[in-house]
Amino acid sequence: MLYYGMIVLSTVLFSLQFLFNSGYERECGSGWPVALNFAILNGIFGALFVFAMGGFRWEFSWFSLLLAVVTAINSLLYTYSTIKALAVANLSLFSMLAMLGGMLLPYVYGLCIGEPFKWTGLLCCLLIAAALLLTVEKGGSKRGALIHYAMVFITNGMSGVLASIHQKGSHAISANGYLLLSRLALLACCLLLLLIHRRPSARPTGKAIVFATGHAVLNTGGNLLMLLALLHLPATVQYPIVTGGVIVLSAVIDFLRKERVPRRNWIAVAIAFAASVCMAL
């Protein structure tokens, strides 16, 4: 039960991080330079947080460094596809595909490496897919949206696959050490892109730094809990629960913020909650 509790807590952290993400966007706007600044701040504060959580201990292996670099590149591709989608995609459909990718690719990967197949797991995935479909709003996608749909599905899903690969590797360092390498690799990639970009971007305000720090702490904490849980629970269990939990908690947070939540979204919440309970049995 301890590891299921870690998954639930990580889901809460992932749901709360969107509040800081939206706050940063309100403060700074959107666009590639803004996203790059946000990624740099996340890399800095995320690295400091996880370094402190690990007792200021440095760990290294070439296997973990390689996966950290691939994870950083994957994260930047996800950020890029998200920014581009703001102009051409149906965002509710885009978000649905992101969450489906984050659930299905790790689930399929888990089955491919021999994790046990359970009918409850398959039922959970089908129920969550149905719940996500209910959240899609009408609205056309512009030309070029398909490539962004595909990119966000793959890159968001690959983040879970890469985490699972690392945790099962014989040359892997600890979860803290791996997250530290990942945040430093992300920071290095962003600084390199900033040098290539060569166009000055606005300095973040004090509020923006607070939002970025909050997001970095919540995101890093959630990922740390998931990496620790992956040592004891298969990906086929973990990622469907997280996806279903985010659907439920996101709607609850919107309700508490007194934002309008459509009826179909509450139906999706009920289905996602039932799916997560089914998986946990």
Disulfide bonds with the S-S distance in Angstrom:
none
